[in-house]
Amino acid sequence: MTTIIIEDEKPAARLLQRKVEKLGVQVQTMLHSVEDAVQWFSANTHPDLIFLDIQLSDGLSFEIFEKVEIKSAVIFTTAYDEYALRAFKLNSIDYLLKPIDEDDLEVAVAKFKSLLPKQEVPVQNLALDFEQIKKMLTNPFEKNFKKRFTVKIGQHLKVIAVDEIECFFSENKGTYMHTYDNRNYLIDTTLENLEQELDPKDFFRVSRKFIIPMKAIKEIVLYSNSRLKVVLPTYKEDDVIVSREKVTDFKEWIG
């Protein structure tokens, strides 16, 4: 099975690639714009499956279908729900809202795999059945936020629930989580991606360096230049400062 990813944000594309390949699906290539995709489809054999973001850097990905006859099934990956109906008119297998939940992704891939041996029709004719479409269009879209993280410790994997995390921080081009038992774990993502994956009711990015959960706030102290300092239960390696441009939003967030 051949697969490609079309996503304008390269970190998001790499993150999706890792999630997809964990399911045993190898990604052939990654494209980042409408123009790149049109050129690639015009010169290459079309893959079995495309993971396709809708809003690309140079336009909507629907423009690709207007310029090239796509012969592949599509799983849409997007942060916007208003394109669902238009997406289903194409070769759509599923429509996943960002941040993409790994369980939902697994279901979508399994749905595609299960359809292949049962259908004696070209891949491009595969589509969601009526009840699935009806459910998608009549129910409100709900984002599934991260509930746990998996970290590697030597040869072992450790699962850490978000409730155990006191903060996320960046340091020396790496991203770390700090837990209530006063331990740091390097994680393979960025604070920018985490902003999309964490529930904004519970987590707030106070600066370029820190994302903190509401429940970890022990004390808030006035700091210089109209900023605020947040005291956490165990993290003492550096001051957690709410940047000046974030102060107003932070005050609204904490209520």
Summary of the structure (lengths in Angstrom):
residues: 255
radius of gyration: 21.0
end to end distance: 50.0
largest distance: 68.8
contacts: 712
relative contact order: 0.09
helix: 34%
strand: 31%
